[in-house]
Amino acid sequence: MSAEEIKSLSKLPMELQERLLREMSNSANGNEDRFINIEIDGIIYIIPIAVSNLIDSLVFQIGELHEIRHNKGN
């Protein structure tokens, strides 16, 4: 993990940071093929943990953008 990746990770909520680090640790131990269930509109999908982490990160970034946009409007 590069210094820039660690720096960007520090901007995430602590709970998400811990989860990502835990999952990265599991990947380093050969468990990268782990999956998680997510439910969208009543349908359950089985997706890789890495995809779930990407979704969480994108949702957080969108929230940050909305907050920045809201603050600029005031």
DOMI-388030 format. One record per residue (C-alpha): residue number from 1; x, y, z; residue in three letters. Coordinates in Angstrom, 3 decimals. Layout:
<nodes>
+-----+----------+----------+----------+-----+
|   k |       px |       py |       pz |   r |
+-----+----------+----------+----------+-----+
| NUM |        X |        Y |        Z | ALA |
...
+-----+----------+----------+----------+-----+
</nodes>
This chain:
<nodes>
+-----+----------+----------+----------+-----+
|   k |       px |       py |       pz |   r |
+-----+----------+----------+----------+-----+
|   1 |    0.000 |    0.000 |    0.000 | MET |
|   2 |    1.462 |    3.352 |   -1.030 | SER |
|   3 |    1.702 |    6.419 |    1.171 | ALA |
|   4 |   -0.892 |    8.157 |   -1.022 | GLU |
|   5 |   -3.334 |    5.268 |   -0.555 | GLU |
|   6 |   -2.828 |    5.384 |    3.211 | ILE |
|   7 |   -3.369 |    9.148 |    3.190 | LYS |
|   8 |   -6.654 |    8.783 |    1.289 | SER |
|   9 |   -7.733 |    5.989 |    3.633 | LEU |
|  10 |   -7.356 |    8.369 |    6.589 | SER |
|  11 |  -10.214 |   10.484 |    5.195 | LYS |
|  12 |  -12.689 |    7.624 |    5.578 | LEU |
|  13 |  -14.730 |    7.008 |    8.734 | PRO |
|  14 |  -12.818 |    4.964 |   11.316 | MET |
|  15 |  -15.193 |    2.002 |   11.051 | GLU |
|  16 |  -14.680 |    1.797 |    7.283 | LEU |
|  17 |  -10.901 |    2.195 |    7.688 | GLN |
|  18 |  -10.809 |   -0.735 |   10.101 | GLU |
|  19 |  -12.965 |   -2.879 |    7.828 | ARG |
|  20 |  -10.829 |   -2.128 |    4.767 | LEU |
|  21 |   -7.610 |   -2.839 |    6.639 | LEU |
|  22 |   -9.042 |   -6.086 |    8.013 | ARG |
|  23 |  -10.080 |   -7.166 |    4.523 | GLU |
|  24 |   -6.713 |   -6.196 |    3.064 | MET |
|  25 |   -5.058 |   -8.264 |    5.753 | SER |
|  26 |   -7.261 |  -11.220 |    4.858 | ASN |
|  27 |   -6.318 |  -10.765 |    1.185 | SER |
|  28 |   -2.648 |  -10.821 |    2.079 | ALA |
|  29 |   -3.280 |  -14.116 |    3.864 | ASN |
|  30 |   -4.761 |  -15.730 |    0.757 | GLY |
|  31 |   -8.432 |  -15.062 |    1.513 | ASN |
|  32 |   -9.035 |  -12.623 |   -1.349 | GLU |
|  33 |  -11.844 |  -14.745 |   -2.778 | ASP |
|  34 |  -14.208 |  -13.968 |    0.097 | ARG |
|  35 |  -17.699 |  -12.888 |   -0.787 | PHE |
|  36 |  -20.483 |  -10.964 |    0.902 | ILE |
|  37 |  -24.230 |  -10.810 |    0.378 | ASN |
|  38 |  -25.846 |   -7.486 |   -0.442 | ILE |
|  39 |  -29.522 |   -6.789 |   -0.981 | GLU |
|  40 |  -30.704 |   -4.378 |   -3.651 | ILE |
|  41 |  -34.428 |   -3.881 |   -4.215 | ASP |
|  42 |  -35.218 |   -7.137 |   -2.433 | GLY |
|  43 |  -32.748 |   -9.210 |   -4.483 | ILE |
|  44 |  -29.719 |  -10.703 |   -2.755 | ILE |
|  45 |  -26.463 |  -10.628 |   -4.693 | TYR |
|  46 |  -23.225 |  -12.354 |   -3.762 | ILE |
|  47 |  -20.281 |  -10.070 |   -4.505 | ILE |
|  48 |  -16.552 |  -10.128 |   -3.701 | PRO |
|  49 |  -15.531 |   -8.228 |   -0.573 | ILE |
|  50 |  -13.363 |   -5.956 |   -2.747 | ALA |
|  51 |  -16.440 |   -4.830 |   -4.686 | VAL |
|  52 |  -18.303 |   -4.175 |   -1.440 | SER |
|  53 |  -15.381 |   -2.053 |   -0.230 | ASN |
|  54 |  -15.403 |   -0.129 |   -3.504 | LEU |
|  55 |  -19.136 |    0.561 |   -3.147 | ILE |
|  56 |  -18.646 |    1.772 |    0.442 | ASP |
|  57 |  -15.819 |    4.050 |   -0.623 | SER |
|  58 |  -17.819 |    5.522 |   -3.513 | LEU |
|  59 |  -20.830 |    6.158 |   -1.280 | VAL |
|  60 |  -18.584 |    7.956 |    1.204 | PHE |
|  61 |  -17.006 |   10.064 |   -1.565 | GLN |
|  62 |  -20.426 |   11.025 |   -2.935 | ILE |
|  63 |  -21.449 |   12.125 |    0.566 | GLY |
|  64 |  -18.299 |   14.233 |    0.805 | GLU |
|  65 |  -19.047 |   15.859 |   -2.562 | LEU |
|  66 |  -22.606 |   16.666 |   -1.497 | HIS |
|  67 |  -21.299 |   18.231 |    1.704 | GLU |
|  68 |  -18.753 |   20.341 |   -0.202 | ILE |
|  69 |  -21.406 |   21.443 |   -2.688 | ARG |
|  70 |  -23.794 |   22.320 |    0.144 | HIS |
|  71 |  -21.123 |   24.340 |    1.989 | ASN |
|  72 |  -20.221 |   26.293 |   -1.168 | LYS |
|  73 |  -23.867 |   27.222 |   -1.619 | GLY |
|  74 |  -24.043 |   28.933 |    1.785 | ASN |
+-----+----------+----------+----------+-----+
</nodes>
